[in-house]
C-alpha cells in the first residue's frame, strides 16, 4: 500500500551532483530561505578599548575567565588523524590514520576513559599525560592535545607574553583585531607562539594559530589552528582545531600528518533537562474532544510493536545523552526526504514510520535502531551525490523491511543506565554477515525501483574510491556502533554496483567520486545541533584539491548568535583602537 505522502524531489540535494570539475560543497534544507546576515559591526561594544594595549588587557581577562569556566565543563572531544605520504599526481595522500573519542576535562587534562572499546592505541585507559596513540615513530600526548583548546592554561598574561598589533579583519560577520603573540625569554617552555584574533565587541579570543615552545628535547608540539564559536551572549566556546605537520615535505622518513579535532556537548544533561522541562506546554481542556470512550486496549501485535518502539526510544535517548547522536534538526529533514523518495517509489508503508537521525562522529557508518536509520556525520560529509546517500539509507531500510529487529531488552530501564564512556561498550548494533548480505540485496532492489536508478553508476564510483582508500584509512571505516562499509571478507558493501561504474581516475578534476571530511555538516558546540554548511561551489584547479575522504582545514564563518540581545547601537564608535598607547587618538581601520 503506497503512502499518501507526496513524492518530493529535493532541489537542494541536487547540489550533491558534480559537474565539469566544479565541486559543490553545500546544500540547504528543502524550502529554506537564507536570510542576509545581521549587521553586527555597528553594535555598541560592551566595553571600549582605546588602545591596542588596552584591548590586550581585555582579551587576557576574557581568556582567563573562559579557562576557569571550561574547568566545570566536560564536552565530547573527537580527533581524527591522517598520516600522509608523497604522491606524484596528488601531492600527498593518506597512508595511515588514527581516531580518538572521549571527554575533555581541563581540570585534569583528557579524562581517564576513552569511549572507544578497542585493544591498543587510543582505546586503552588514559592518564592526563598518557600516550594517545602512535603513527609511525610519533607518539601523541594527551596533554599536548588538550592544550590546543586554550591559549595557555593558567599562564596567559603580560608577564609571560609580548603582544604586537598586526591589523584588523573580518572572520565572517565578526570584526577582529589580529595580534602576534610571542613568549618572553623568561616565561619557560610550553608557551604559545603565533597569532590570535580578538573580536572587538567583548574582546574574546575567537581564533588562535601557531604552536607551543618545546617542553623537552624529546617532545615536540604540533602546529594548529584553533577556532571558537559564539553560542550565546559573550560566550565563545572551542569548537574546531586543525593540525598539520610536514605536508609539503611528506616523505617516508619524516612525520607528515593532518588532523581535525571537534568539540561538542558542552551543554550538560541538567541544562538540557531544565530547558526541555521549561518548554513543556499543556493544552487547556476547552475544546478538546474526550476520546476515552473510543479508547481500546492494544492487540498483541500492537503491544509487541510498542515494546520494540520503547526499546528504540530508550536507546536513542541514551545515545543522544552521551553525545553520540545529534538532537533532531534540519539535517534529519534532508535525510528524511531521501528516505521518503525510496519508500514512495517502492510503495512502502511501514508502521511505526521509519525515521532518520545523525551520529555526531566522523567514522563512516550507518546503522538502524528499530525503525530509526542512523547515518554518521562523516558519512554525510564525503558522499558525492544524492544517489550515494540513498544507497546508504536503502541498506538500513532493507534491514527493517526484512524484519531484522533491535534487542528489545533496551525497553528495560536498567539496560540504559551506564556512564557515557561505557556507551560504545554497552551498545552493540552489529548484524550477522548473512543479514548484511540480505540487506544489500534488498537495497539494490529498492534502488532500482527508485528515482536514483539512473545514478547507480555514481554510487559504484564512490564505492570504487572507498575500496581504493580502505587499506590506508582503517579507522575512518571502523564503525563505532554496528557493521562497517566492508563485509566479512573485506569486500565493500553493495560492491556489485562497482561493475557498471566508470574506471576510477583520481588524477581527473572532472571526476568527483568522494568529498573531503567537513564538507557538508557543521556542529553547534553548545547544543550539539547539526546544520548544513552553506558554501559556494568551487572550481578545482588541479587534482591535488580533490582530497577524497581527507582531512582539510576549516575556515569558519563566524557570527554572533545573540545579536538580538546586544545593546542598541549608540553614538559611540564600535571601537577606537590604536597601535600603541602613545597613538591612542588614531583609529585603526
RADARA-V337902 format. One record per backbone hydrogen bond with DSSP energy under -1.0 kcal/mol. CO is the residue of the C=O (numbers start at 1). NH is the residue of the N-H. E is the energy in kcal/mol with one decimal. If there is no record, write none. Layout:
co nh e
CO NH E
CO NH E
This chain:
co nh e
12 15 -1.2
13 16 -2.2
14 17 -2.1
19 22 -2.5
21 540 -2.4
23 538 -2.3
29 32 -2.0
38 40 -1.3
51 55 -2.1
52 56 -1.6
53 57 -1.7
54 58 -2.1
55 59 -2.5
56 60 -2.8
57 61 -2.1
58 62 -2.5
59 63 -2.7
60 64 -2.4
61 65 -1.8
62 66 -2.3
63 67 -2.5
64 68 -1.9
65 69 -2.1
66 70 -2.8
69 72 -1.5
70 73 -1.7
75 104 -2.6
76 264 -2.0
77 102 -2.2
78 262 -2.6
79 100 -2.4
80 260 -2.1
81 98 -2.0
82 258 -2.3
83 95 -3.1
83 96 -1.2
85 93 -2.7
87 91 -1.8
90 92 -1.8
91 87 -2.1
93 85 -2.4
96 83 -2.6
98 81 -2.6
100 79 -2.2
101 115 -2.9
102 77 -2.6
103 111 -1.8
105 108 -1.9
109 105 -1.3
112 126 -2.6
116 118 -1.6
120 123 -1.8
127 130 -1.9
130 142 -2.0
133 140 -2.3
135 138 -2.0
138 135 -1.6
140 132 -3.8
141 145 -1.8
142 146 -2.7
143 147 -1.9
145 148 -1.2
146 149 -1.7
152 154 -1.1
155 157 -1.1
157 161 -1.4
160 184 -2.9
162 182 -2.2
164 180 -2.9
167 178 -3.0
169 176 -2.9
171 174 -1.5
174 171 -2.7
175 200 -2.1
176 169 -2.0
177 198 -2.7
178 166 -2.8
178 167 -1.1
179 196 -2.1
180 164 -2.3
181 194 -2.5
182 162 -3.2
184 187 -2.0
191 213 -2.6
193 211 -2.1
194 181 -3.5
195 209 -1.8
196 179 -2.4
197 206 -2.4
197 207 -1.1
198 177 -2.6
204 199 -2.4
206 228 -2.3
207 197 -3.1
208 226 -2.8
209 195 -2.5
210 224 -2.4
211 193 -2.6
213 190 -1.1
223 244 -1.2
224 210 -2.1
225 242 -2.2
226 208 -2.0
227 239 -2.5
227 240 -1.4
229 237 -2.5
232 235 -2.0
235 231 -2.5
237 229 -2.5
239 263 -1.8
240 227 -3.1
241 261 -2.7
242 225 -2.5
243 259 -2.5
245 257 -1.8
247 250 -1.3
256 84 -3.4
257 245 -2.1
258 82 -3.1
259 243 -2.5
260 80 -2.5
261 241 -2.4
262 78 -2.5
264 76 -2.4
268 272 -2.3
269 273 -2.6
270 274 -2.5
271 275 -2.4
272 276 -2.7
273 277 -2.5
274 278 -2.2
277 280 -1.3
285 288 -1.8
299 303 -3.0
300 304 -2.2
301 305 -2.3
302 306 -2.7
303 307 -2.3
304 308 -2.3
305 309 -2.6
306 310 -2.0
307 311 -1.9
308 312 -2.2
309 313 -2.6
310 314 -2.4
311 315 -2.1
312 316 -2.5
313 317 -2.6
314 318 -1.9
315 319 -2.5
316 320 -2.2
317 321 -2.4
318 322 -1.6
319 324 -2.5
319 325 -1.2
320 323 -1.4
324 360 -3.0
329 333 -1.1
330 334 -1.5
331 335 -2.1
332 336 -2.6
333 337 -1.6
334 338 -1.3
335 339 -2.2
336 340 -2.7
337 341 -2.1
338 342 -1.8
339 343 -2.6
340 344 -3.0
341 345 -1.7
342 346 -1.1
343 348 -3.1
344 347 -1.3
355 373 -3.1
357 375 -2.0
358 326 -2.8
359 377 -1.3
361 378 -2.1
365 376 -2.4
367 374 -3.2
369 372 -1.3
371 355 -2.5
372 369 -3.6
373 357 -2.9
374 367 -2.3
375 359 -2.0
376 380 -2.0
377 381 -2.3
378 382 -1.5
379 383 -1.2
382 515 -2.2
385 389 -1.5
386 390 -2.6
387 391 -1.9
388 392 -1.7
389 393 -2.2
390 394 -2.8
391 395 -1.7
392 396 -1.2
393 397 -2.4
394 398 -2.1
395 399 -1.3
396 400 -1.7
397 401 -2.6
398 402 -1.8
399 404 -2.3
400 403 -1.4
407 410 -1.5
408 411 -1.9
409 412 -1.7
412 415 -1.6
413 416 -1.3
414 417 -1.3
419 422 -1.7
420 423 -2.0
422 425 -1.0
422 426 -2.2
423 427 -2.0
432 436 -2.2
433 437 -2.4
434 438 -2.1
435 439 -2.3
436 440 -2.2
437 441 -2.2
438 442 -2.2
439 443 -2.5
440 444 -2.3
441 445 -1.8
442 446 -2.3
443 447 -2.7
444 448 -2.0
447 450 -1.4
450 453 -1.6
452 455 -1.6
455 459 -1.2
456 460 -2.2
457 461 -1.9
458 462 -2.1
459 463 -2.3
460 464 -2.0
461 465 -2.1
462 466 -2.3
463 467 -2.5
464 468 -2.2
465 469 -1.5
469 473 -1.4
473 477 -1.2
476 364 -2.9
481 429 -2.9
485 493 -3.3
487 490 -1.8
491 487 -4.9
492 495 -1.2
494 497 -2.0
495 498 -1.8
496 499 -1.2
498 501 -1.1
505 508 -1.7
515 549 -2.2
520 533 -3.4
522 531 -2.0
524 528 -2.3
525 266 -2.1
526 267 -2.0
529 524 -2.6
531 522 -2.7
538 23 -2.3
542 545 -1.7
543 546 -1.5
547 550 -1.8
550 517 -2.5
556 558 -1.1
558 173 -3.0
562 565 -1.4
563 566 -1.3
578 52 -2.5
580 583 -1.6
581 584 -1.1
583 586 -1.6
